[in-house]
């Protein structure tokens, strides 16, 4: 006699989620296969299909999700190793094999610091190959590469590479900064897979962190992958190891100044959930930034400010030409002058107004990543140099959104050995929570 199986509410919700996953897979693969699609569209489609659609398809099937999880980790680690090796040893020009700032300048800056020289007053013409001597803007004009005269990253970005450069030089080898970025990605994938929560949510977080943009620009050697991994690591460490979380956040900001946009939502959430006592446990972030920046600022104040601030704001000469996905590059005839100024103000309002307000409403660490991604878009869309590789930051930062959909609350308890968190009037909002796991039917 057959036993009637009552359809539960979680099972019905899981079915709806899986339909959404199927739609995401179809749309994502359609974008990836779109004949007229640019590279960033293809990469966005692959990231949508694999990082969002595939995990949603297994919601409610915990055994399937658990089986796929180690395979996803192996895939991320393997592609993360193979892609940069293939790129670095390929037959293209030096420009195609290695990024100017993330590989050549970062490595040389570490070497200069080891020899007691100031990377912010140095010229990098000698270490940049001829193919990197000029760069091209959206209008097709080629200009001298501004990186020849600028080290555009904060000191910790090259100081973390310095020990490896020292060892490599001692044995007569050449250190590749991509190795550290790959190691960070591998460690992050394992940590995300081991994090508490449903297998589907953990699978989604791994695949969003290891998205198509991450692999592509890790292979080329930009700093974005290391920055994104450090940022996600800071969120993973936030509850039990806030000191280490602050250090990871300092690395993320040093590698990509843009990650300063993560500070307001993170500060709002920690303050709301744990009070100033919780905020103080992140002391390592400002301490590391101060300890690494102030000596170089004192050494050559003007050069340091020019390189890490004015250069990134497009206020130095030579100027990086307008390029990428920003409004001034894609619609130069419309977005200039007053209209561009208004768009920039709107983006700033999103990044530093709407995002902190939403963080205060949601009060969950899980939402800090997606809110940071929104803040990044607010800053980047009106920018004259919204490069494709910055999408690594936008997409990877959203990985913690899987924790939010899983109803996770990483600040529910205080760090080990620390006083309890400050109670608040509101609990974290589990908006969009995934259905509870539903046992697979027996076959």
N, C-alpha and C positions, 0 to 999 in steps of 0.2 A: 504494500500500500504506500502510495506516495505521500510524503509529508509536505503540507503547504508551507511555503516560506513567506513569512510576512515581510513586506518591504518596509524597512525602517527609514526614519527621516534621514539619518546619516548616510544610509545607502543611496537614497534618492539624491541627496546633495552631492555625493561622490560621483554619481552618474552625470549630473550637470557639469561638474568640474571637468570630468573626462571629455565631455563634448567640447567644452571650451579649449581643452588641450588639443583636441583634434583640429579645431579651427586654427589654433596658433601654429600647429605643425604645417597645415596646408598653406596658410598665409606666408609663413616663414620660408618654406621651400619655394613658394611662388616668387617671393622677392629674390631669393638666392638664384633662381633660374631665369629671372627676367633678363632678356637679351640686352635691353638698353640700360640695365642697372649699373651704376658706378660701383667701385669696389666697396665703399662704405655701405651701400644698400645691400650688396651681397652678404657682407659680414653681419649686418643687422638681421637679415633674414635667417641666416644660419644660427645666430645667437638666439633669436626668437623661437625657432623650431626646436633646437636642442635644449636650451636653458629654461624655456618656459613650457612649450608644448609637450615635450617628452615626459617631464616629471608629472605634469597634470594628468597625463594618460594613465599613470599608475597609482593615482590617489585612491585609497581604499583597498589597494592590493599590496599590503605590506610585504608579503613574501616576495613578490616580484620586485618591489622597490629595493628591498634589502639585498636581493641577488644582483641588481644592477649597480648598486652603490660602489662596491669594490672595483667593478669594471670601469665605472666612470672615473674613479681616482686614478687607476692605472692609465686610462686614456689621456687624462689631463697631464699626468706626469710624463708619459711617453711623448705626446705631441709637443709638450713644453720643452723637452730636451731635443727632439729631432728637428723641429722647425728652426731654431737659431743655429744649430750645427749645419743644417743644409744651407741656410742663408749665408753664414759666415764663410763657408767653404765653396760656395757656388762660383760660377764662371763669369758673373757680371762685373761691373765696375766696382771700385772700392765704395762708391756712393751707394750702390745697391746692396752691398754686403754689410755695411756698418753705418749706423746713424752718427751724424756729426757730434751732437752734444752728448748723447747717452753713452757712446762708446769712446770716441777719440778724446773729446774734451774732458769727460769725467775721469778717464784713466790718466790723462796727462795732469789734471788738477790734483789727483791723489799723489802722483809722483812728485809734483812740485812741492806739495805740502810736506811730504816726507823729507825733501831736501832743504826745507826751511825757506822756500820761496812762496810768494803770494800769488795764488791762482787768479786773483781778481785784478792784478796789474799785468798779467802775462798776456802774450799774443800766442795764438794757437795755429798760426800759418804753417809752422814747421811740421806739425803732426797731422794736419788735415791734408788728405790727398787732393790732387788737382781737380778731381771731379766734384769736390765739395767747395771749391773756391768761390763759386757763384750759386745763387739760389734764384728761383723763378716765382714771380707773383701771379695773381689771377689774371692780370692783363698781358701776360706773356713776356714781360720785360725781365731780364736777368740782371741782378745786382750783386755786389760783393757780399759774401756770406757774413752777416754781423757776428756770428759766433767766433770768427777769427779774433775778434777783440773783446769778447765777453764770455764769462763763465756764468750762465744764467740761473744756476741752482744754488741753494743754500749749502753751507759747508758740510753738513752731515751726509749729503748725497754722495760726496766723494770720500769723506772720511771713513765711511763704512766699507769702502772698497780698498782703502789704503793698506790694511794688513795683507790682503791678497796680492796687491801690486808689489809689496815689499818681498813677499815670498817668491813670487813669479820672477821678479828681477834677479833675486839671489840665485835661482836655479837656471837662469838664462831663458825663461819662457815669457810669453806675452799673456797677461791676464785679460780676460774678456769679462766686462761687467755683467754680461747676460747670464753668466753662470750663477751669480748671486741671485739674480731675478728669478731664474729657473728654480733654484733651491727654495726660495721664498714661496713660489707658486706650489711646489710639491708639498712643502710643509703645511701650507694653508689648505690644500685639498684634503690632506689627511685629517687636519684639525676640524674642518667643516664636516667631514664624514663621521667623525667620532662625537660630534656635538650632540647633546640630548635633543630629542624631538622625533617626529615621524620620519620614516625612511624617505618618503617622497619629498619632504621639505629639505632634508639633508642632501638628497640627490640634486634637487633644484639649485641649492646654494653652491654645490661643487661645480655644476655645469654653467652657472651664471658667472662665477668667479673665473672659471676657465673657458671664457667665451671666445668667439672667433676673432674679436679685436685683440684680446689678450695675446693669443698665439701669434697673430700677424705682426704686432708691434714689439712683442718680446723677441721675435725672430730678427727683426730689423735692428733692435737695440735701443729703442727709446726708453726713458726712465718711467714711463707710465705704468708698466706692469709691476715693477717693484713698489711704486707708490701705492697702487691699488691694493696689493697684497699686504703692505704694512698697515693701510687704513682698516681693512677687514680684520686683520690680526688684532688691532686695537679694540675693535668691537667684541671679538671673541674673548679677549682677556679682561674685559671691563669689569666683570663682577668679582672674579676671584683674584685677579692680579692687576689692579688698576695702575700700579706703578709701572709695570711692564707695558700696560696698555698705553700709558702716556708716552713711553719711549717709542713705541711703534708709531704713534701718531706724529711724533716729532720727525721720525724718518720719512713718513708719508708727506708731510708738509715740506720737508727739505728737498725731497725729490721732485715734488710738484707743488709749487707755491699755491696753486688753485685749491688745494685741500684745506686751506684756511676757512673755506666756506663750510666745512664740516664742524667747525668749532662752535658756532652759535646753537645749532640744534642739539649737539652733544652736551653743551653746557646747560642748556635749558632742561633737558631730560634728567641729567644727573642731579642738578640742583633741585628739581621738583621731587625727585624720588628719594634722594639721600641727603639733601641739604648741603651746606657748605662743607661739612665734614667729608661728604663724598667727593666734592669738587677738589678738596685739598689732596686727596689720594692720587690725583692725576698730576701732582707737582712735577713729575719727571718730564712732562712735555715742555713747559716753559723753561725748566732748568736746563734741559739738554739743548734747546734752541738757543738760550742765552749763552751757555758755556761754549757752544761751537760758533756762534755768530759774533759775539762781542769782541773776541780777539782779532778777528779779521776786520771788523769795523774800526777798531782802534788802530790797526796796522795801516790801512789805507781807506779812510772814511769815504772819500769821494768815489773811488773805484768800486768799493763794495756796494754802495747805494746805487750807483749807476748800473751795475751788473744785475743785482738781484731784485731791484725795485723798478727803476726807470726803464730798463731794457724790457722787462716783462709787461710794462704798461705802454710800451711803444713810444717812449719819450727820449730815446737816445739815437745817435747817429753812429754808424749807418743803421737804417731802419729796416726791420724785417718786412718784406713786401706783403701787401694784402693778399691773403690766400685762404683756402679752406672752405668751410661750410658757413661761416658767419654772414650776416646780412650784408655787410659792405662788400663781401666777395661775390655773393650770388646775385645781388641786386644793386650794383654800384650806382646805377642811375637814379634809384629811389632813396636808398638809405645812405644819406650823407647829411651834414649840417643839422638842422633842427630835428628832422625826423629821426635821424640816427641817435641824436642826443636823447630824445624822448624814449626811444627803444632801449637805450642803455639804462636810463632811469627806471624804466619798467622792469628790466632784468635785475637791477640792484634791489628793487622793491621785493621781487620774488625771492632773491637769495637771502636778503637780510631783514625782510619784513614778514612775508608769507611763510617762509620755511620755519623760522623760530616760533611763529604763532601756531603752526600746525604741530610742531614738536611739543609745545606746551599743552595742546589739546590731547595729543596721543599719549604722551608721557611713557613711551616705551623705547628702549634702546634698539629694538628690532627695526623701528621706523627711521632711525638716524641715517642708515645707508640710503634708502630710497629718497629721503628728504635732501640728503647731500647731493644725490644725482640731480634732483630738481633744481637745487641751488646752483650747481655747476652749469646746467643748461641756461639758467637765468643770466649767468655771467658770460657764457660762451656765445650764445646765439647773436648778440649784438657786436661781438668782438671782430676785429678786422683780421685776426689770425686764429680762427677756430679750426685748428688742424684736425685731420681725421684721427690721429692717434689719441686725441683727447677723449674720444669715445670709449677708450679703454677705461678711463676713470668713471665715466657716466654709467656704463653698463655694469662693470664689476662692482661699483659701490652699491648697486641695487640688489646684490646677492642676499643681503640680510633681510630683504623683503620676504623671503621664504620663511624666516623666523616669525615675522609678523602674521603671515597667513596661517602659520601653525599655532598661533595663540601663545607664542613664547614670551617670557618676561624675564630677561636676564638680570634685572635689578631688583627682583623680588626679595633677595636675601643680600645681606652685606657681605663683603669680602671675608675670607677666612681670617679669623683672629681680629676682626674689626668690629666696632660697635654696630648695632642694628641700624638699618636705614631709617630715615625719618619718615614716619607715616604721612600719607597725603590724603586729601579728601576724596580723591578719585583713584580708582585702580587703572592699570594700563588697559587701553581699549583694544580688544582683540578683533578689530574690524577686519572682515574678510577671512576669518578663521577657516582653516581647512576642516572638512568633516572628520570626525573621529575615524580611526582606522577600522575598516570592516573586514572581518575574516573572509578569506577566499573560500567559496563554496567547495565542499568536498567533491572529488571526482571519482 
